[in-house]
Amino acid sequence: MNKKILTAVLISSSLLGGIFTFDNNNVHAQTLAADSGIVTTIKMAPLYNENGQIIRNRLLPANTPWITGNYLQIPNVGKFYQVSTHEFVKAEDVSFQHGKANEGVVWAGNKGALEYIYEDGHYQATAGKLAPITAWKYGFTDNVAGKTWYQVATNTWINSDDTAIPKYSNPNGWYPIHNTQITQQQKAGYDLYNGVEGIKVYKVRQFFGLSNTHTIYESSVITRVRNWQANYGLPVTGIVDYNTWTKMGFSGQEWFDIDNYVAPLKTNINSSRSDHVEAMISQAQAYLGKPWISGAASSPAYGVDCSGLVTQALYAAGIDPQPTGNIQHAQPGNEWNCQRLYSSPYIHSVPYSQRLRGDLIFYRSPYDGSIWHVGIYLGNNQVLDSWPYQVAVRPITNWQRSDIAKVGRVFY
């Protein structure tokens, strides 16, 4: 629900509003019952008092949500939801959503999860059942008799008796563990222009016979692209878009696939901490022998740089290190994502003497002291990293990178 839930604000069509007077001898018999949720007005809705009598000049705006905790059932009059201490709205003027707005993901247990509907103040079992060990997004929750209820579809509820808890999770203040496949959150198929790096730039530079010592889209590439576009009757922009890319003979599908790749999740709800660490390392090992390519963070079919390698390895282990991402990494100004990872409050520093397999090792530049490299610690004083000009297993320190700035722990 995108609207802010209002709890005590009412509108009045007049400053002189008041309550109708009534004869106590004619008060209807009432039943007040608890039922927490949200009512949303479907039109301008009049307000009523406890006796079902309209309150003059008091209205709720149309299409606004209101928290309710009780309702009145007045014989021969109808049902009313309470929206403030002495004010009620007719059930026919609102739609009712049971429960408390609360978003998250819940897992069906090893035997699945029975489905219920909520009706007349009670949960009623249906013939439906969610498949075992499947993840479901919920938007509302409720707590009744020691059970937590989760709404996983329109008036479809499951309860905590039938749910499972992941074997391993990070605590608050750490990157959360994803037990379902991480998906691409950025737009694939970006154009190549001044400052962009990564696999597509690598291919374009290679196309023009340029060195990929530093894979960046700069003036020498722009000049060649402009000349090539002019020769082939394309708009002369110096920018490689989809049309220029395919005219150069590259695959149109690859234009998007390079960007879209997110490493397949190698863990699940039953995975331990060790399983997550090994999933991370396994994904990184798939890049062994591939070339170092600045700004690259795509699939093992291509090369990758140090932070691109770490990003894809984290994806496979159920960690999404946003705002660091594989598409973001190729955009201008994001080559040094190792610095963003280093500064992330969700990657926790531990003493060098306590380093463990799966920790991230960050290095300082000997030239200016900036963070310029990151690798994955394997144990036995070895790291798996992408360093010019290849992904390989190397000693944790050597003559090229010996100043360790931080040992960063991703898994608690």
Stockholm file with secondary structure:
# STOCKHOLM 1.0

chainA/1-412         MNKKILTAVLISSSLLGGIFTFDNNNVHAQTLAADSGIVTTIKMAPLYNENGQIIRNRLLPANTPWITGNYLQIPNVGKFYQVSTHEFVKAEDVSFQHGKANEGVVWAGNKGALEYIYEDGHYQATAGKLAPITAWKYGFTDNVAGKTWYQVATNTWINSDDTAIPKYSNPNGWYPIHNTQITQQQKAGYDLYNGVEGIKVYKVRQFFGLSNTHTIYESSVITRVRNWQANYGLPVTGIVDYNTWTKMGFSGQEWFDIDNYVAPLKTNINSSRSDHVEAMISQAQAYLGKPWISGAASSPAYGVDCSGLVTQALYAAGIDPQPTGNIQHAQPGNEWNCQRLYSSPYIHSVPYSQRLRGDLIFYRSPYDGSIWHVGIYLGNNQVLDSWPYQVAVRPITNWQRSDIAKVGRVFY
#=GR chainA/1-412 SS CCSCCBSSCCEESCTTCEECCCCGGGCCCCEEEEEEEEEEESSCEEEECTTSCEEEEEEECTTCEEEEEEEEEETTTEEEEEEETTEEEEGGGEEEEESEEEEEEEEEBTTBEEEEEEETTEEEEEEEEECTTCEEEEEEEEEETTEEEEEEETTEEEEGGGEECCSCCCCTTSCCCCCSCCCCCSCSSCCBCTTCBSHHHHHHHHHTTCCCSSCBCCHHHHHHHHHHHHHTTCCCCSCBCHHHHHHTTCCHHHHHHHHHCCCCCCCCTTCCHHHHHHHHHHHHHTTTTCCCCTTCBCCTTSCBCHHHHHHHHHHHTTCCCTTCCHHHHHSTTCTTHHHHHHHCTTSEEECGGGCCTTCEEEEECTTTCCEEEEEEEEETTEEEEEETTEEEEEESSCSSCCCEEEEEESCC
#=GC SS_cons         CCSCCBSSCCEESCTTCEECCCCGGGCCCCEEEEEEEEEEESSCEEEECTTSCEEEEEEECTTCEEEEEEEEEETTTEEEEEEETTEEEEGGGEEEEESEEEEEEEEEBTTBEEEEEEETTEEEEEEEEECTTCEEEEEEEEEETTEEEEEEETTEEEEGGGEECCSCCCCTTSCCCCCSCCCCCSCSSCCBCTTCBSHHHHHHHHHTTCCCSSCBCCHHHHHHHHHHHHHTTCCCCSCBCHHHHHHTTCCHHHHHHHHHCCCCCCCCTTCCHHHHHHHHHHHHHTTTTCCCCTTCBCCTTSCBCHHHHHHHHHHHTTCCCTTCCHHHHHSTTCTTHHHHHHHCTTSEEECGGGCCTTCEEEEECTTTCCEEEEEEEEETTEEEEEETTEEEEEESSCSSCCCEEEEEESCC
//
